[in-house]
Amino acid sequence: MASDEPRYAIEVEELRKHYGDLVAVDGISFQVERGELFGFLGPNGAGKTTTVNILTGVSLPTGGRAAILGHDVVRDSFRAKEAVNVVPEVSNAYPEYTAWNNLMFTAALYGVPRREAVRRAEGLLRAFGLFDKRKVKVKALSLGMRRKLVIAMGLINEPLVLFLDEPTTGLDVQSVLSIRDMVRDLNRKGITIFLTTHNLAEANILCDRVAIINHGRIVAIDNPENLKRAARSVQVVEVSFNPVREEAPAEVGSFPEVKEAAKLGDRLRIVTEDPSLTISALNRYADERGLRINYMNTPGPSLEDVFVELTGIRGGRQAEAP
Amino acid sequence: MLEALVPERLGKELRRALVIAGKDVRIYCLKPPVLLFGLVFPFFLFLSFYVGKKGPVAEGIPGLVSISLFFASSNIAPAGMPYERMVRTFQRYLSAPISLTWMLLGKSLAGFAFGVSVSVFPLLVGIIAYGTAIASPLRLVFSLLAGGLCFSSLGTLVASMPTDAPGNVMTVLNFVRLPLLFLSGIFLPLAEMPAWARGLAAISPLAYANDLLKRSAGYSNYYQVWLSFLVLALFSVVFFAVAAWIFHTSRRRA
């Protein structure tokens, strides 16, 4: 790295955004290293989109500062925007334009010379399996194809920092896997990726680090494994009984040390404060009811458990304050 | 702040504004609201007023050119921007390396280019079919350019309404345009209007554009030529400045 190059791709200091009395972003601070694949997680209304909107110039902050590759997003927004591109949650290609025209327009908007734009557009369309569809209007493309096209539009200026907002939402499994591979490849090529997602499994397998935002504040920021280790109060036991007992979630859920028991396929996933005590209790429970234990494991907390622990969100709803 | 005035930066902004203008003309000039309210509606409106009117058709051609210029120039931004908000493509401009003011200039230029191009058709029909004379070609060109700039700025101002429903914006646009049209002196010459109507006509930019176009075709005008150009320029600046202010304010609140 040259000495005059900024260390961080994204720097955020005490960033705030108010809408009247509503505080959408409440003094958040974090840094994203160059070349990092950074996940930004949070429930709906937590402040994710507001933060991304400020970082990408769509909105202005009420206070604090943010910089992209050392360029302040308010005072030097032109240069900051030249270094980035955005793939928003909604696939917002121009429906009346063909795939090719969308790429060429985006290239021109980012100042890519025409000849270079043609070369890049051809390369991207081939890489994304869209070359045969280049003359098709966007409104005639499938959802997955549109998503890929919008990602291609996000890469046409070869950005140093790419903002990806829910890149796989609403796509079929094949498209999801293909887009995840693309994201990994882009990151391997050195592009810093700021990934906003609801999908915790996706963040877990893709991201170097994740930040969790709730009520406009960052509640945790670390790599996924450290976050899982940090959530000490979340311990999980998984068990499978034979025969399957329908009442098991409610009955096991009533054990004193168990915080939650949920059916997960043919297994029971139990969140507990004391795994050892729970395992003993499960053995007794099985003996008393003549059940066989087919499977038992203590997998440790998932990123989803950490998320629930930190945000109080369970099943898409925020837990009531005690 | 001063960096925005560096020639290299200005060049980039201008090129990108032209890219937006070109895209808008290609996408929106064939959209139904643009065709309906920009071409068909003004043509039939003019026709309905001129049918049965005595006097040579050639005399009405400057009025038809004015109406075409007025409706077509002011139509692209109000048809395009709410639609772009609806399909979220508007967000692309905000995150792209172009300032909001230059982006709006691109939007206005699209209306300007479309309006001036469209207004050439009735002019050619007048010259070829009805013998409309062009007394001052240079004045005619500058009148079309000044009128197109002013009316496209008006369109950009109306398009600054923070809504994603194109129908709402077109309604407001026509609510603004129709009174300005009836006060323009196209259907009733300014000199024949009652004093109060002439006073109101002074706030219609179309009155000045039409006056200039009449003069360019060799007919008598009401306002001084320099005054008409000055007023059109002032209207253009005010419309654009207010539109830019509204967009900047909306962005702060977004």
Contacts between the chains, C-beta under 8 A, distances in Angstrom:
chain1	res1	chain2	res2	distance
A	19	B	253	7.3
A	53	B	254	6.8
A	56	B	94	7.8
A	56	B	95	4.3
A	57	B	94	6.0
A	57	B	95	5.3
A	58	B	91	5.8
A	58	B	94	4.4
A	58	B	95	5.6
A	58	B	251	7.7
A	58	B	254	6.5
A	59	B	251	6.6
A	59	B	252	8.0
A	59	B	254	4.4
A	60	B	251	6.1
A	60	B	252	5.0
A	60	B	254	7.8
A	76	B	3	7.7
A	77	B	99	7.9
A	78	B	3	7.6
A	78	B	4	7.4
A	78	B	9	6.8
A	78	B	97	5.5
A	78	B	98	7.9
A	78	B	99	6.6
A	79	B	97	7.8
A	81	B	95	6.4
A	81	B	96	6.3
A	81	B	97	4.1
A	82	B	97	4.3
A	84	B	95	7.7
A	85	B	95	7.8
A	86	B	91	8.0
A	86	B	95	4.7
A	88	B	88	6.6
A	88	B	91	6.2
A	90	B	88	4.6
A	92	B	87	6.4
A	92	B	88	4.1
A	92	B	89	4.9
A	92	B	91	6.3
A	92	B	92	6.3
A	93	B	89	7.6
A	94	B	23	7.5
A	94	B	27	6.5
A	94	B	89	5.7
A	95	B	87	6.4
A	96	B	27	5.0
A	97	B	23	7.8
A	97	B	27	6.9
A	105	B	19	6.8
A	105	B	23	5.3
A	106	B	92	7.5
A	108	B	15	7.8
A	108	B	16	7.3
A	108	B	19	4.2
A	109	B	16	5.7
A	109	B	19	5.7
A	109	B	20	7.3
A	109	B	92	7.4
A	109	B	93	7.9
A	109	B	96	4.8
A	109	B	97	7.8
A	109	B	98	6.9
A	110	B	96	6.5
A	110	B	97	6.2
A	111	B	12	5.8
A	111	B	15	7.2
A	111	B	16	6.9
A	111	B	97	6.9
